[in-house]
Each structure stands twice: as C-alpha cells, then as structure tokens.
C-alpha cells in the first residue's frame, strides 16, 4: 500500500472530492497549516494505483506542482482495497507480480546514470580480464558483482510487457553502449598487461582454463543465460533480491566480453569469434527468457494490440519495424548456430565415450572434452576437439587420436581435427592392496603449470 498526501487548495477541494468519490477511493481531509488556504488529502491506495490516482486528480484541475508526498504503508485498514486493485492496478492477475508502475521503477532503479553505468562497465571488464588471465574464478565473480548490466538488460523485457517503447529503446541503447565500453576496456587492460610484462606476450590464452570456458557456446552456458534471465525477471516482478539476480545476469555477459577483449589484444580471431558468439547468445536468451518469464507470471503486453490499432506508415514506424526485424534475425541466427553446435558437442561426447569403452583403452581416465572453432567463423564446419585423458606412466596409446577422428568423422558432417592430451601419473599401491593394484595415486605432468596439476586423489 501507498499513502498519497497531497495539498488541495480551497478552490480545488470540490473537484478533488468529486474525483476521488467517482473513483471509489477512500480519502480523508485534514487541516494544513501553510502559506495557502487549503487542506491536506490523505489517500491510501494500492502501490500500482498511485500514478492513476494522481493523473485523475491533475485532470480534475489540481496543479501538478502542488505539494505531494507518497510513502509506504506497513499496515492499513482500507475498505474495498481488493476491488480498487482490480480497477486501477495495471499488472498481472493475482498476487504473483508487481504492478506495471512498480516493475518499471525497479528496472529503472537497477540502471545508474550514464556516467556511472559506463564507469562500472569498464571497471567490471578490467577486473574480469585480470581474473581470466590469473585463471581465478574468485576474481571473475568479483567482476560480476560490480557489473551494471542487470538493469539495462532486463529493461527491454519490462518495456515489452508494459508497452513502454521508450524503455525498450533505452535498454537496447544501453546494452550496446555498455558492451562496447566493456570490450574497449578489456582490450586496454589486456594490451597493458601484455606490453608491460605482467603477462608473458607469448602466453597461449586458449590454454587458460577460465578463458577456454568462454570461447565456445555449450549447453551449460546456454543454461546459465536462460536461468539468468529467469532469475532477473522473477526478482523484478516479486520481492526477491534483485542484486543477486544482477550477478546472475553479469555471469553470462562480463566474462564473455572480457575474453573477446583478451582475444583482440593477443590477435586471436578464433577466441574473439567464440567469445562474441557466446556473448550474443547470452544477450539474446537473457532478454527472451526474461520476457517469457514475465508473461508466465501473468503480465500481458499490449504491444501487438497497439501496433494493430495505431499502425501507420511513418519514419518512426519504419524504424521500429527495422529494429524488430534485426532482433528477430539475430535471435534466429543465434538459435540456429547454438543448436547446431550443441548437437555437435553432444555427438562428440558420445563418440569419445564409445571409443574409450573399448577394452584397449580401459586403463585411461577421461578428464575432459573441449570443442572450439578452427577459424573466425562461428558457423564453420571446421572444428577442433581436444580430449584430455589420464594414464599410468609407461603406457602407450599412439592410435587413440586417429581412432577418435575416425569415429567423429563418421558420425558428424563437420571437418574435425582431434588432439589428445595425456596426463601421466604414477600409482603406488596402498598397504594391503598390492595384490589388486589399487591404492593411493598421484599424477604429475611437467607440461602443465603448477596450478593446473591434479591434486592428490
């Protein structure tokens, strides 16, 4: 509930009283000791009805610059409040979501002013670059916390369901500006670290675990994007903490933008292409999922009805049509490319498992399967697959790469190159287990940095 306290001059008292009575809104006039002759109207209304009531009072002749205070009400006994909500609160049916006015305000509150927004975008990208090159998940999470992209990303979905075209346009503009600034900031940070010697210029960034996780779309990154959009929309429409949802949104945006900047600084078009595709996929699915979540919560957009009723040939209408068409094209291309790669990834995993099920490779332990593009085209058929397996020292499996390549080439229609990375380990039998060969073991690979070596198991 909200309490509207508005000063009503004596000459407007009858008009205000009549308007509030026509709206069946409860109100009380109290004496006001001010410089002008008049009284103070106390009007308790549902949260989403504040703007409607004020607009009706202004239409009745009350000055828009009159003294007005709107406060939260913890407890109120107001007759017929449910009927008032049904009449004047525009929003989802039932009690599952906030009103249009509230959800608009929450989305706007998430986006700081332009200068602050761009400053936080640069800061989050710079911190993310440091975390990625350090291969530190903790630092990357810190970048997500300070990222400002939640408001600019979710506002588009909110604007779509409440038919606020200006909010949709502002959201799209903010998203583009924020991502460009974050990308430029990531490039600047990466170039500085490389040329200053803090990071070796010959570093193979594709081998860094955190960087490699954000260069190729996969099922898990798609799930992150979908549920980030879901969490963000749910937080906006309910009383859930919106700040936590902001971290979820940033998780799908900041690392990918930072990886694109790192790839640019190192001159790696494959890394750039993979990160951009992943970033594009995340942005599209966050916006789409947030919109569908709001629809599922009971919000009903009147965009289609407004277009049907107010359609007219004009420059503005043409511009909106072009924007919508471009968005649909981006959604379609992203969805098709993502689906194709996810299907390929699943097939590769099945093929690797099928080969390793052969008794000849029974001593090998699968540690990971990674796929990445071999050129700058995200939709290319030329894909590289890296399979990492653990083996006991002294064992040889020279034909594993060829056998994996044969299996994948037969099951997929892509040009595939296969790399096999062996992580050798030595095994020492525990006391009492010498007969069956089982026991404690450790593994050492001199080719890997100390931070990447497997720990005791």
C-alpha positions in Angstrom: 0.0 0.0 0.0 1.0 3.6 -0.5 -0.3 6.8 1.2 -0.7 9.8 -1.0 -0.6 13.1 0.9 -1.4 16.0 -1.4 -2.2 19.6 -0.6 -5.5 20.7 -2.0 -6.2 24.4 -2.4 -9.6 25.6 -1.3 -10.7 26.3 -4.9 -9.9 22.7 -5.9 -11.4 20.9 -3.0 -14.8 20.2 -4.5 -13.2 18.9 -7.8 -10.8 16.7 -5.9 -13.5 15.3 -3.6 -15.8 14.6 -6.5 -13.0 12.9 -8.5 -12.0 10.6 -5.6 -15.6 9.8 -4.9 -16.2 8.8 -8.6 -13.1 6.5 -8.4 -14.5 4.9 -5.1 -11.2 5.7 -3.5 -11.1 6.2 0.3 -9.7 9.6 1.5 -9.6 11.9 4.5 -9.1 15.7 4.5 -7.1 17.2 7.4 -6.2 20.8 8.2 -3.0 22.1 6.7 -1.1 25.0 8.3 0.6 26.5 5.3 1.0 29.7 3.4 -2.0 29.0 1.2 -5.6 28.2 2.2 -6.4 24.6 1.7 -6.4 21.1 3.3 -4.2 18.0 3.1 -5.8 15.0 1.5 -4.7 11.6 2.7 -5.4 8.9 0.1 -4.4 5.3 0.8 -4.2 3.3 -2.5 -2.6 0.1 -3.8 1.0 0.6 -4.9 0.3 0.3 -8.6 -2.6 2.8 -8.4 -0.6 5.8 -7.4 0.1 7.1 -10.9 -3.5 6.5 -11.9 -5.0 8.4 -9.0 -2.6 11.4 -9.4 -3.3 11.6 -13.1 -7.0 11.8 -12.4 -6.5 14.5 -9.8 -4.4 16.5 -12.2 -7.1 16.1 -14.9 -9.6 17.4 -12.4 -7.7 20.7 -12.2 -5.2 20.1 -9.3 -1.8 21.6 -10.1 0.9 19.1 -10.9 3.4 21.2 -8.9 1.3 21.1 -5.7 2.8 19.6 -2.5 2.7 15.8 -2.9 4.3 13.1 -0.8 3.9 9.3 -1.4 5.0 7.0 1.4 5.0 3.2 2.1 2.3 1.9 4.4 3.2 -1.1 6.6 -0.4 -1.6 7.8 -3.7 -0.1 6.7 -7.4 -0.9 7.1 -8.9 0.3 3.9 -12.4 -1.0 2.8 -12.7 -2.5 -0.7 -9.0 -2.4 -1.4 -9.1 -5.6 -3.5 -11.8 -4.1 -5.8 -9.7 -0.9 -6.1 -6.7 -3.1 -7.1 -8.7 -4.8 -9.8 -9.9 -1.5 -11.2 -6.8 0.7 -11.1 -3.7 -1.5 -10.9 -2.3 -2.5 -14.3 -0.3 -5.7 -14.0 -0.5 -9.5 -13.7 -3.7 -11.1 -12.4 -3.4 -12.4 -8.9 -0.6 -11.7 -6.5 2.3 -13.2 -8.3 3.8 -10.0 -9.7 4.2 -6.2 -9.1 2.2 -3.6 -10.9 3.4 -2.0 -14.1 4.4 1.1 -12.3 6.4 -0.8 -9.7 8.2 -3.1 -12.1 9.1 -0.1 -14.3 10.5 1.7 -11.2 12.5 -1.4 -10.2 14.0 -1.8 -13.6 15.0 1.9 -13.8 16.5 1.8 -10.3 18.8 -1.0 -11.4 20.4 1.2 -14.1 22.6 4.0 -12.7 23.1 7.3 -14.6 25.0 7.1 -17.8 28.4 8.2 -16.5 28.3 5.8 -13.5 26.9 3.0 -15.8 29.8 3.3 -18.2 32.4 3.6 -15.4 31.1 0.4 -13.8 31.1 -1.4 -17.2 34.8 -0.6 -17.7 35.7 -1.5 -14.2 33.9 -4.9 -14.3 35.6 -5.7 -17.7 39.1 -4.8 -16.3 38.6 -6.9 -13.2 37.3 -9.8 -15.3 40.4 -9.6 -17.6 42.6 -9.9 -14.5 40.6 -12.8 -13.2 40.7 -14.6 -16.6 44.4 -14.2 -17.1 45.1 -15.3 -13.5 42.7 -18.2 -14.0 40.9 -17.1 -10.9 37.2 -17.8 -10.5 37.1 -15.7 -7.4 38.2 -12.5 -9.2 35.8 -13.2 -12.0 32.9 -13.4 -9.5 34.1 -10.0 -8.2 33.8 -8.6 -11.7 30.2 -9.9 -11.9 29.3 -8.2 -8.6 30.3 -4.7 -9.8 28.8 -5.1 -13.3 25.9 -2.8 -14.1 24.3 -4.8 -16.9 21.2 -6.2 -15.0 19.1 -3.1 -15.4 20.0 -2.3 -19.0 19.4 -5.9 -20.0 16.1 -6.6 -18.1 14.6 -3.2 -19.0 13.9 -4.4 -22.6 11.7 -7.2 -21.4 10.0 -5.0 -18.9 9.3 -2.4 -21.5 7.9 -5.0 -23.9 5.4 -6.3 -21.4 4.2 -2.9 -20.2 4.2 -1.4 -23.7 6.8 1.2 -23.0 8.6 1.6 -26.3 10.9 4.3 -24.9 12.2 1.9 -22.2 12.8 -0.8 -24.9 14.8 1.6 -27.0 16.8 3.0 -24.0 17.5 -0.6 -22.9 18.8 -1.6 -26.3 21.0 1.6 -26.5 22.4 1.0 -23.0 23.2 -2.6 -23.7 25.1 -1.7 -26.9 26.9 1.2 -25.2 27.8 -0.9 -22.1 29.1 -3.8 -24.1 31.2 -1.6 -26.4 32.7 0.2 -23.5 33.4 -3.1 -21.6 35.0 -4.5 -24.7 37.2 -1.5 -25.2 38.2 -1.5 -21.5 39.0 -5.2 -21.7 41.3 -4.5 -24.8 43.1 -1.7 -23.0 43.7 -3.8 -19.9 44.9 -6.8 -21.9 47.3 -4.7 -24.0 48.7 -3.0 -20.9 49.3 -6.4 -19.1 50.9 -7.9 -22.2 53.2 -5.0 -23.1 54.1 -4.2 -19.6 55.4 -7.7 -19.0 52.9 -8.6 -16.2 51.7 -11.3 -18.5 54.1 -13.1 -21.0 53.3 -11.9 -24.6 53.7 -15.5 -25.8 51.1 -16.8 -23.4 48.7 -19.3 -25.1 45.5 -17.8 -23.8 43.5 -20.6 -25.3 45.1 -22.9 -22.7 44.0 -20.9 -19.7 41.1 -22.8 -18.2 38.8 -19.8 -17.4 39.4 -18.2 -20.9 38.7 -21.5 -22.6 35.4 -21.8 -20.8 34.1 -18.7 -22.5 35.2 -19.2 -26.2 32.6 -21.7 -27.3 28.9 -22.0 -26.6 27.8 -25.2 -24.9 24.8 -26.5 -23.1 25.9 -25.2 -19.7 26.5 -21.7 -20.9 23.1 -21.7 -22.5 21.5 -22.9 -19.2 23.3 -20.1 -17.4 21.9 -17.5 -19.8 18.3 -18.9 -19.6 18.2 -19.0 -15.9 19.9 -15.7 -15.5 17.0 -14.1 -17.5 14.5 -16.1 -15.5 16.0 -15.1 -12.1 16.2 -11.4 -13.2 12.6 -11.2 -14.3 11.4 -13.1 -11.2 13.3 -10.7 -8.9 11.9 -7.7 -10.7 8.3 -8.9 -10.5 8.4 -10.2 -6.9 10.1 -9.4 -3.6 13.3 -11.4 -4.4 16.7 -9.6 -4.0 17.3 -8.0 -7.4 21.0 -7.6 -6.7 21.6 -11.4 -6.6 19.8 -11.7 -10.0 22.1 -9.0 -11.3 25.1 -11.2 -10.5 23.4 -14.0 -12.5 23.0 -11.7 -15.5 26.5 -10.5 -15.2 27.8 -14.1 -15.1 26.5 -14.5 -18.7 27.9 -11.2 -20.0 31.0 -9.9 -18.3 33.4 -12.9 -18.8 32.5 -13.3 -22.5 33.0 -9.6 -23.2 36.4 -9.7 -21.4 37.5 -12.8 -23.3 36.7 -11.0 -26.6 38.9 -8.2 -25.4 41.8 -10.5 -24.5 41.5 -12.3 -27.8 41.8 -8.9 -29.6 44.9 -7.9 -27.6 46.5 -11.3 -28.4 45.4 -11.2 -32.1 43.4 -14.5 -31.8 40.4 -14.3 -34.2 39.2 -17.7 -33.0 39.0 -16.6 -29.4 37.2 -13.4 -30.5 34.7 -15.2 -32.7 33.9 -17.8 -30.0 33.5 -15.1 -27.2 31.3 -12.9 -29.4 29.1 -15.7 -30.4 28.8 -16.7 -26.7 28.1 -13.1 -25.7 25.5 -12.7 -28.4 23.8 -16.0 -27.4 23.7 -14.9 -23.8 22.2 -11.5 -24.5 19.5 -12.9 -26.8 18.4 -15.7 -24.4 18.5 -13.4 -21.3 16.2 -10.9 -23.0 13.9 -13.6 -24.4 13.7 -15.7 -21.2 13.0 -12.6 -19.1 10.2 -11.6 -21.4 8.7 -15.1 -21.4 9.0 -15.3 -17.6 7.0 -12.1 -17.2 4.4 -13.4 -19.5 4.2 -16.6 -17.4 3.8 -14.5 -14.3 0.6 -13.1 -15.7 1.8 -9.9 -17.4 0.1 -9.3 -20.8 1.8 -7.0 -23.2 -0.4 -4.8 -25.3 2.3 -4.2 -27.9 0.6 -6.3 -30.6 -2.8 -4.6 -30.0 -1.2 -1.1 -30.1 0.5 -1.9 -33.4 -2.7 -3.2 -34.9 -4.7 -0.2 -33.7 -2.2 2.6 -34.3 -0.2 1.2 -37.3 0.6 4.0 -39.7 3.2 4.5 -42.4 5.8 6.9 -41.0 9.5 7.2 -40.5 9.2 6.2 -36.8 7.1 3.1 -37.6 9.7 2.1 -40.2 12.5 2.5 -37.7 10.7 0.3 -35.2 10.0 -2.3 -37.9 13.7 -2.4 -38.8 14.7 -2.8 -35.2 12.3 -5.6 -34.6 13.3 -7.3 -37.8 17.0 -7.1 -36.9 16.3 -8.5 -33.5 14.3 -11.4 -34.9 17.2 -12.1 -37.4 19.7 -12.1 -34.6 17.5 -14.4 -32.5 17.0 -16.8 -35.4 20.7 -16.9 -36.4 21.9 -17.3 -32.8 19.4 -20.0 -32.1 20.3 -22.0 -35.2 24.1 -21.6 -34.6 23.7 -22.5 -30.9 21.6 -25.6 -31.7 24.0 -26.9 -34.3 26.9 -26.6 -32.0 25.1 -28.1 -29.0 24.1 -31.1 -31.2 27.7 -31.5 -32.4 29.1 -31.2 -28.9 26.7 -34.0 -27.7 27.7 -36.2 -30.6 31.4 -35.7 -29.9 30.9 -36.7 -26.2 29.1 -39.8 -27.3 31.8 -40.7 -29.8 34.6 -40.2 -27.3 32.8 -42.4 -24.8 32.2 -45.0 -27.4 35.9 -45.2 -28.3 37.1 -45.2 -24.6 34.7 -48.0 -23.9 37.0 -50.3 -26.0 38.9 -52.6 -23.7 42.1 -51.4 -25.3 41.6 -48.1 -23.5 40.3 -49.4 -20.3 43.2 -48.0 -18.3 42.5 -44.5 -19.5 40.5 -42.0 -17.4 38.6 -39.3 -19.2 39.4 -35.8 -17.8 37.6 -33.6 -20.3 36.4 -32.9 -23.8 36.6 -29.4 -25.3 35.5 -28.2 -28.7 36.5 -24.9 -30.4 36.3 -23.2 -33.8 39.3 -23.6 -36.1 38.8 -20.2 -37.8 37.0 -16.9 -37.3 33.6 -18.2 -38.4 31.3 -19.2 -35.6 29.2 -21.3 -38.0 32.1 -23.0 -39.7 32.2 -26.8 -40.2 35.9 -26.7 -39.2 36.0 -27.6 -35.5 38.8 -28.7 -33.2 38.2 -31.2 -30.5 40.6 -31.7 -27.6 40.3 -34.8 -25.4 42.2 -35.0 -22.1 42.8 -38.4 -20.6 44.8 -39.6 -17.6 47.0 -42.7 -17.9 49.7 -44.6 -15.9 53.3 -43.8 -16.8 54.8 -46.0 -19.4 51.5 -46.9 -21.2 51.3 -46.0 -24.9 48.1 -45.3 -26.9 49.5 -43.9 -30.1 46.4 -44.7 -32.1 43.8 -43.0 -29.9 43.7 -39.7 -31.8 43.3 -41.4 -35.1 40.5 -43.7 -33.8 38.7 -40.7 -32.3 39.0 -38.8 -35.5 37.6 -41.8 -37.5 34.6 -42.1 -35.1 33.8 -38.4 -35.2 34.2 -38.0 -38.9 31.8 -40.9 -39.5 29.1 -39.6 -37.1 29.3 -35.9 -37.9 29.3 -33.9 -41.1 31.9 -31.4 -40.0 35.6 -31.2 -40.7 37.1 -32.2 -37.4 40.7 -32.1 -36.1 41.3 -34.1 -32.9 44.0 -33.5 -30.3 44.6 -35.9 -27.4 46.3 -34.6 -24.3 47.7 -37.3 -22.0 48.2 -36.5 -18.3 50.6 -39.2 -17.0 50.5 -40.3 -13.4 52.3 -42.9 -11.3 50.4 -45.2 -8.9 51.7 -46.6 -5.7 49.8 -49.5 -4.1 48.5 -48.9 -0.5 49.4 -51.3 2.2 47.3 -54.4 1.8 46.2 -53.6 -1.7 49.4 -54.7 -3.6 47.6 -57.8 -5.0 44.8 -56.0 -6.8 46.9 -52.9 -7.8 44.6 -50.4 -6.2 45.7 -47.8 -3.8 46.6 -44.2 -3.4 47.9 -42.5 -6.5 49.1 -39.1 -7.7 49.7 -37.7 -11.2 52.3 -35.2 -12.4 52.5 -33.6 -15.8 55.6 -31.4 -16.3 54.0 -29.7 -19.3 51.3 -28.2 -17.1 51.7 -25.2 -14.8 51.8 -26.0 -11.1 48.2 -24.5 -10.6 46.9 -26.9 -13.3 48.4 -30.1 -12.0 45.9 -32.5 -10.5 45.9 -32.7 -6.7 46.1 -35.8 -4.6 43.1 -38.0 -5.0 
